[in-house]
């Protein structure tokens, strides 16, 4: 572009001098005006080209900060069937876990053998060790999108195989798919099963295993109706009342209500979310009810050229299953027969540091702390905490290999503890 600009400028100048010998002053002025117009046009083209280059650099930076799976989704052009565009994406994920438990074991068919669930850490048994190799975290997703007037209708369906009740490890290792996400987008509305609006998924740390640092993490998928307007999101979501001493109750009359405000920029993103919940139990002779609330601040902050810090801080009363993969519960029935909301608070922080050509180091800590009432005794969970370190690198385009070491501790109100140490080796191909 610069060479072309110089050639055009020289050629225009030569024309002016040649014309000056044969034309009058007015003709020279016309030629000068034409030359100025040509120079202005060339400058405009150069500015547009630079803008396109800058935009491409920004897009590339965003892709570089994303996971391999995110990049696969972002670069998938899809195919047309009629007026509908379909996109297929997902990954094949093979994980090998070597686990040691200080106080007991986890059943071979438990989903806690495949990823870290804090409440599943046993307490009070003998030390055990075991190894699992599985591909159940493999995932498949399809997006369908078509125009609808001046808007677009989008449908999204996502499946994986974790927690399957079908099959076993004896011969075929056959596992049935499970529904992860299924929703419809139209305009500002999203309807279906999706990550809770109370959760900021960009705060999830990168790991070699399916999920890490879940102790203090907000992590829920459920059916909802969500409205988004600029930075604001509002949702009504499927309710459920969990209890520490009367089981899980599904007798709510009101949905869970969530409001969230998102801040995004070159710095990364931060979300502030609040939740209000009806907590209700139909006990036959009586119907007990109370209310819960929670506040969460979470996000991912870009640090330096490629590093980022991911964090989640959450607290409230009666938030139960929304934090720590239901490591505690939302309520308890007190000695007077009244339902009481259980206070809890927790959070996580993780650092992601790329190095070399494609490698990343990840380090983090997470914890959940529960303020249980005295009448529940010493057998309920008081806290769960964990820390981890993982190194991942892309050994080929969209193929990521990783190693990870994590250690988790669960403590009861009595002071009894149990811990888990798990080493993971994984290989993932995103498509």
ABEGO torsion letter per residue (X at the ends): XAAAAAAAAAAAAAAAAAAAAABBAAAAAAAAAAAAAAAAAAAAAAAAAAAAAAAAAAAAAAAAABBAAAAAAAABAEBBBEABBBBBBEBBBBBBBBBBBABEBBBAABAAAABBBAAABBBGBBBBBBBBBBAAABBBBBBBBBBBEABBBBBBBBBBABGBABEBAAAAGBBBBBBABBBBBBEABBBEBBBBAABBAAABBBBABABBGAAABBBBBBBBBBBBBEABBBBBBBBBBBBAAAEBBBABABBBBBBBBBBBBAAEBBBBBBBBBBBBBBAGABBBBBBBBBBBBBEBBBBEAABBBBBBBBBEBGAEAABGGGABBABBBBAAGBBBBBBBBBEBBBBBBBBEAABBBBBBBBBBBBBBBAAAEAABBABBBBBBBBBBBBABBGBBBBBBBBBBBBBBAAGBBBBBBBBBBBBBBBX
